[in-house]
């Protein structure tokens, strides 16, 4: 991951978010759930500058607005 942000405690139990390098990227999330950790990614693809801005400020709610899905990108935290 190019940028990773550890999140403060929240009601969605999101632990961190991140994004990769490149012109376009998804935003990746990791959350604590009943089975341990759940790894997710945005369905929407963001420009690098937008993704970096959202990750830096910890705005995980914008990822939910575009939808999320399970991610194959794991163990980046």
FENQUI-V633870 format. One record per pair of residues at least 12 apart in sequence whose C-alpha atoms are under 10 Angstrom apart, sorted by the first residue. I is the first residue (numbers start at 1). J is the second residue. If there is no record, write none. Layout:
I;J / I;J
This chain:
1;17 / 1;18 / 1;19 / 1;20 / 1;21 / 1;27 / 1;28 / 1;73 / 1;76 / 1;77 / 2;18 / 2;19 / 2;20 / 2;21 / 2;22 / 2;48 / 2;52 / 3;17 / 3;18 / 3;19 / 3;20 / 3;21 / 3;27 / 3;51 / 3;52 / 3;53 / 3;55 / 3;56 / 4;16 / 4;17 / 4;18 / 4;19 / 4;20 / 4;27 / 4;28 / 4;29 / 4;52 / 4;55 / 4;56 / 4;58 / 4;76 / 4;77 / 5;17 / 5;18 / 5;19 / 5;29 / 5;52 / 5;54 / 5;55 / 5;56 / 5;57 / 5;58 / 5;59 / 5;77 / 6;18 / 6;30 / 6;55 / 6;56 / 6;58 / 6;77 / 7;30 / 7;55 / 7;57 / 7;58 / 7;59 / 7;60 / 8;58 / 12;31 / 12;32 / 12;33 / 12;60 / 12;61 / 13;30 / 13;31 / 13;32 / 13;33 / 13;37 / 14;29 / 14;30 / 14;31 / 14;32 / 14;33 / 14;37 / 14;38 / 14;39 / 14;60 / 15;29 / 15;30 / 15;31 / 15;32 / 15;37 / 15;38 / 15;77 / 16;28 / 16;29 / 16;30 / 16;31 / 16;32 / 16;39 / 16;55 / 16;58 / 16;60 / 16;76 / 16;77 / 17;29 / 17;30 / 17;31 / 17;39 / 17;40 / 17;41 / 17;54 / 17;55 / 17;56 / 17;58 / 17;59 / 17;60 / 17;63 / 17;76 / 17;77 / 18;30 / 18;41 / 18;51 / 18;52 / 18;54 / 18;55 / 18;56 / 18;58 / 18;60 / 18;76 / 18;77 / 19;41 / 19;46 / 19;48 / 19;51 / 19;52 / 19;54 / 19;55 / 19;56 / 20;48 / 20;51 / 20;52 / 21;47 / 21;48 / 21;49 / 21;51 / 21;52 / 22;47 / 22;48 / 22;49 / 23;46 / 23;47 / 23;48 / 23;49 / 24;45 / 24;46 / 24;47 / 24;48 / 24;49 / 24;50 / 24;51 / 25;42 / 25;44 / 25;45 / 25;46 / 25;47 / 25;48 / 25;49 / 25;50 / 25;51 / 25;52 / 26;41 / 26;42 / 26;43 / 26;44 / 26;45 / 26;46 / 26;47 / 26;48 / 26;51 / 26;63 / 26;68 / 27;40 / 27;41 / 27;42 / 27;43 / 27;44 / 27;45 / 27;46 / 27;48 / 27;50 / 27;51 / 27;52 / 27;54 / 27;55 / 27;60 / 27;62 / 27;63 / 27;68 / 28;40 / 28;41 / 28;42 / 28;43 / 28;51 / 28;55 / 28;60 / 28;63 / 28;68 / 28;69 / 28;70 / 28;71 / 28;73 / 28;74 / 28;76 / 29;41 / 29;42 / 29;55 / 29;60 / 29;63 / 29;68 / 29;69 / 29;70 / 29;71 / 29;73 / 29;74 / 29;76 / 29;77 / 30;70 / 30;71 / 30;73 / 30;74 / 30;75 / 30;76 / 30;77 / 37;74 / 37;75 / 38;70 / 38;71 / 38;74 / 39;69 / 39;70 / 39;71 / 39;72 / 39;73 / 39;74 / 39;75 / 39;76 / 40;63 / 40;68 / 40;69 / 40;70 / 40;71 / 40;72 / 40;73 / 40;74 / 41;63 / 41;64 / 41;67 / 41;68 / 41;69 / 41;70 / 41;71 / 41;72 / 41;73 / 42;60 / 42;62 / 42;63 / 42;64 / 42;65 / 42;66 / 42;67 / 42;68 / 42;69 / 42;70 / 42;71 / 43;63 / 43;64 / 43;65 / 43;66 / 43;67 / 43;68 / 43;69 / 43;70 / 43;71 / 44;63 / 44;64 / 44;65 / 44;66 / 44;67 / 44;68 / 45;63 / 45;66 / 46;63 / 51;63
